Amino acid sequence: MNLDKLMNKHLTRYFDPSKTIPQETLEKLLGFLRSTPTSVNIQPNHFYVLATPEGKRRLADNLGERFQDNGEKILNASHTIILTTRADVPDSHLEA
């Protein structure tokens, strides 16, 4: 996977549900995400990958009014990645 090419892509408005991201490409992408630096180097981010129709449906059904227009994208994409980050960082996380 060429990171420069990936970073120069435009946003995708529609996904073709018949296409799937190859596992090798997904693993590389997740590797890039996991190694993303943070300003204080504590890596407070966690990523959840939804690849099953059931998981994507649960997310799409719970987007709330503000983001409901994204439901179709979630359902048609081969994978959906949810980024979460810690609001507080406990000492145990820093020690690890």
C-alpha positions in Angstrom: 0.0 0.0 0.0 1.4 3.4 -1.0 0.8 5.8 1.9 1.3 8.9 -0.2 -1.3 7.7 -2.7 -3.7 7.0 0.2 -3.2 10.4 1.8 -4.0 12.2 -1.5 -7.3 10.5 -2.1 -10.6 12.5 -2.0 -13.5 11.6 0.2 -15.7 8.8 -1.1 -19.4 9.6 -1.3 -20.7 6.1 -2.3 -19.4 2.6 -1.7 -19.9 -0.4 -4.0 -21.2 -3.1 -1.7 -20.0 -5.8 -4.1 -16.3 -4.8 -3.5 -14.4 -5.7 -0.4 -11.1 -4.4 1.0 -8.5 -7.2 0.8 -7.4 -8.5 4.2 -3.7 -7.6 3.5 -4.7 -4.0 2.6 -6.9 -3.8 5.7 -4.0 -5.0 7.9 -1.6 -2.4 6.5 -4.2 0.4 7.0 -4.7 -0.7 10.6 -0.9 -0.8 11.1 -0.8 2.8 9.9 -3.6 3.8 12.2 -2.0 2.1 15.2 1.3 3.8 14.7 -0.2 7.3 14.3 1.8 9.5 16.8 0.0 11.6 19.4 1.2 15.0 20.7 2.3 13.5 24.1 3.1 10.0 22.8 0.5 8.1 24.9 -1.5 6.5 22.1 -4.9 7.0 23.7 -6.7 5.8 20.5 -8.6 2.6 20.0 -10.0 1.4 16.8 -13.1 -0.8 16.3 -13.4 -2.5 12.9 -16.9 -3.5 11.8 -17.0 -5.9 8.9 -20.2 -7.9 9.4 -23.6 -6.8 8.2 -24.9 -7.1 11.7 -22.3 -4.9 13.2 -22.6 -2.3 10.5 -26.4 -2.4 10.9 -26.2 -1.8 14.6 -24.0 1.2 14.1 -26.2 2.6 11.2 -29.3 2.2 13.4 -27.7 4.2 16.2 -26.2 7.2 14.4 -28.6 9.7 15.8 -30.3 12.4 13.8 -27.2 14.5 13.0 -25.3 11.6 11.3 -28.1 9.5 9.9 -27.1 10.4 6.3 -24.0 8.2 6.8 -26.1 5.0 7.4 -26.0 4.0 3.7 -22.3 4.5 3.5 -21.7 2.3 6.6 -23.9 -0.4 5.3 -22.4 -0.4 1.8 -18.7 -0.2 2.8 -16.9 -3.4 3.2 -15.5 -2.2 6.6 -16.2 0.6 8.9 -13.6 1.8 11.4 -14.6 3.6 14.6 -12.0 5.7 16.2 -12.3 6.3 20.0 -9.9 8.1 22.2 -9.5 8.3 26.0 -10.8 11.4 27.7 -8.8 10.6 30.8 -5.5 8.6 30.9 -5.1 6.5 34.0 -1.6 5.8 35.4 -1.9 2.1 34.5 -2.2 3.1 30.8 0.9 5.4 31.1 2.9 2.6 32.8 2.0 0.1 30.1 
